[in-house]
Amino acid sequence: MKKTLIGTSWKMNKTLSEASEFCQILEKFVPSLSDNIQPFIIPSFTCVRDVTRMISQSNTRCLTGVQNMHYEDAGAFTGEISPLMVKDTGAYLVEMGHSERREFFGETDLTVNKKVAAALKHGLRPLVCIGDSAQDMAWGTSAETVIKQMKAALSGLSAKQAEQVIVAYEPIWAIGEQGKPATPEQAEYIHVRLRQALVELYGSDSANNISLLYGGSVNPQNAVPLISRPDIDGLFIGRSAWQAEGFCQILKLVEQYQATQK
């Protein structure tokens, strides 16, 4: 059974001591969480190894990941992180393709595709971010934009490989401090179109096994309305989950909602 993925990326935030405090709070909460929910945290790289160790030692049942990765195993790529280095930290997820990486650091559909292949080669799980701009939304081309990004990321993968990829739809106009979250209807429309594209690529069984997350100003008020939509398989949360209490609150809200659906 596909689990509901609920996670957060800390971006360029948190020292090691702050990360430790976060994990201590999480340690008290997550063990009692429903097995149907899979929480994950993507810390800044300096904290990844320690956060992974703390979570493992406390049996917190939370996945960890990194915010970026190069597609080569080694080489003259100053400042980059290889798949082998990621594995060495104990992390499992690899976030790639975030709109900030695309805008400020030259990430492209091609490099995302290479990173997906490299992650899978080394037993890591890609978390591919895709998103449309405010101009895309104004033009009515949002679905075409994100479907193209998703298809590029998955290019060359078999159905079995594609099932390991997590796709996070994060509208660029919805993320950040000034972002306005997509309505559940807007988010579901894009997710339905993404799922249809996956069905065309891999068939319905594999398409339904691929987790489609929504991210973009997720908060305690809209988490349940979003997760209640059939094609939204999880949530990728920003600043509302940067404090452990906020993260735990959203996890609990989703758990309570799912309990009412049984």
N, C-alpha and C positions, 0 to 999 in steps of 0.2 A: 504494500500500500504506500502510495506517495505521501510523504510527510509534508506538513505545512512549514515552510521555511520562513523564519522571522529573524532578521539580523540587522546589524548596523556596521557601518564603516566609520572609524574615528577621524578619517582624513589626517590633517597635520595637527593633531591635538593629543594631549595627555603625555606626561612624563611617566616614568616607570612607577613612581610612588602613587600617582593618580590611577594608573592602570591596576595596580595592586588593590587599591581601595575598591575599585569597580568590581574586581573579581571576588573580593571578600563578601560583598553584598549579593552578588550573583550566586555564590556558593550556597547561601542560605535559602535561596528561592528555587533554583532550577531543578534540584532533585525531585521535588514534588510536582513538577510540571507534567502534563499529559505527554505520553510517549508519542502521540500523533504530531506534536510540535517539535521541530528541530531548530533550536536557537543557534545563531552564529555571530561571531565578532571578528571584525577585520581591523586590527590595531595598526598604529604606525609601526614601521619595520623595526625600530629599536626596541619595541616591546613584544614583538611576536613570540620569540622563544620563551620569554618569561611568562607571558599570558597563557601560552599553550601548556607550559609545565604546571602552572597553578591550577588551571582548569582540569588537567589530567589527574593531578594528585588529589583534587577534591571531588573527583567523580561528578563533575558538574554537567556532563553530557552536552557540552557546547562545542561546536566546530570553530576553528580559527582559520584565518586566511591572511593573505598579503594584498596590498593595494595595487601592486604592479609587478611585472616580471618580464625579463627579456626572453626571447625565443631561442637564443643560443645557449648551449650548456656551459660555455666558457669563452673567454676572448678579451680583446682590447676594447671593452665597452665601459669606459670610466663612469662610475656612479650607478651602474645597473646591477640587477639581481638576477641570478640564473635560476632555472628550475631546480638544479641540484642544491643551491643555497636555500631555496624555499623548503625543499624536503628536509634539509638539515635542521631547520627550525622546528619541525614537527607539524607545521601548518598544512592544511588540506585544500583550502579554497584559494583561488587566484582571481581577484577582481581585475577586469580589463575593459578598456573601451569607455571609461567614464567620460562624460562630456568635458570635464576639466582637463583630463589627460589629452583629449582631442584638441581642445582650444589652446592650451598653454604649452603642451609638450610634444606636439606633432604626431599623436596617435592617429592611425588611419585604419580603415577597414582591412587593408592588407596586413598591417602589423598585428591587428587583433586576430585575424585568421591564423597567422603563424604562431601566436601565443596560445591559442586554443589547442592547436596540434601539439605544441611542445608540452603543455600542461598534461594533456591526455597521455602522451608518450611516457611521462614520468609518474603516472598514477595520481595526478593532482586533478582537482575538479574546477573547471573554468566557470566563473560568474561573469557573464558578458553584459555590459551595460549598453543600452541603446536608447536614443532619445530624439525627439523632434524639437525644432526651434519654434519661437513665437511666430516667425514668418511662415514656417510650414503649416502651423495651425491656421493662420490667416488665409493661406492659399488653399487650404483643404487637402494638403498633401502629407499630413502627419503619418498616416498608415503606410503609404508608399515609402516614406523615408526610413521608418524603423524596420519595415520588412526587408528592405535592401540591406540595412546594417546587419540584421539577423542572418540573412541568407549568406552574406559575405563571411560572417564569423563561422558559419557552419559548413562552408564550402569544402568539399573533399571528405567529409565525414560520413561514415556508415550510419545507419539508423541506430545501431547499438552504441556507437560512440556519441551520437547526438543526444541520446538519453542521459548522458552524464553531464551535459552542459546545462547550467542555470542561466536563464535569460531574465534580466531585470529591465523593465521599461521605466525609464526615468525621463519624463519630459523636461527639457532644459528650462522651460518657462516655469516649472513647478519647484525646482530645487533651489537651495540657497536661502539666505535670510529674508530676501524679498519675494521668494517664490510663492505662488498661489497653487495649492494642490489641485490636481485634476478631480473632478467630481467622480463618484463611483461609476456613473454612466459613461463619462469620457474614458476613464481607465478601462472599463469593461469592453467598450467598443474596440479599442486598440488591441486588447488581449484576444478578443474573438478573431480579429483579422490576423493576428500573429499565429493563433492556433490553426486557422484555416490554411495559412501558408505552410505550416509544419506538416499538416495532413497531406498537402500536395507533394511535399518533399519526401516524407517518410511513411505515410499511411497513418491511420487513426490511432492504432495501438501505441506506436512509438511517440506520436505527437502528444498523446495524452500523458505519457510518462515524462515529458520534458516540463520542468517547473518554470512557470512564468510568474515573476515577481513584479509588484508595483513599488516604485520608489519615487518620492517627490513630495516633501512636506507632509509625510505621514505623521500623525499625532494621535493622542488618545481619543480625540473626538471622531476622527474619520477612519480609524483602524478597522473597526468592525464593519461599517458600511462597505469598505473596500474589500475586506477578506470574504464577505458574504457573497460576492459576485462569483459565479461558477468558474470563470476562466482565470481568476486571480488566485494563484497557488501559494502566495506568500507575500511578505512585505520586506522591503529594504529601507530601513529607517535612518534618517540623518540626525539632526540635533535633538530631536525629541527623545532619542535613546542614548545620547552621550553621557547622561547621568544614569547610573545603574537603576535608580528608583524609577525613572521614566521608562527604561527598557523593560523592567519587570512588570510595570503597570500595563504596558501594551501586551506583553506575553499573557498576562492574566486575563485581560479583556478578551483576547482571541480564544483562550482556553474556555472561558465561561460561555462565549458564544457557541463554540463547537459542542459543548456539553448540552446545549438546548436543542441541537439539531439531531441528536441520536434518537 
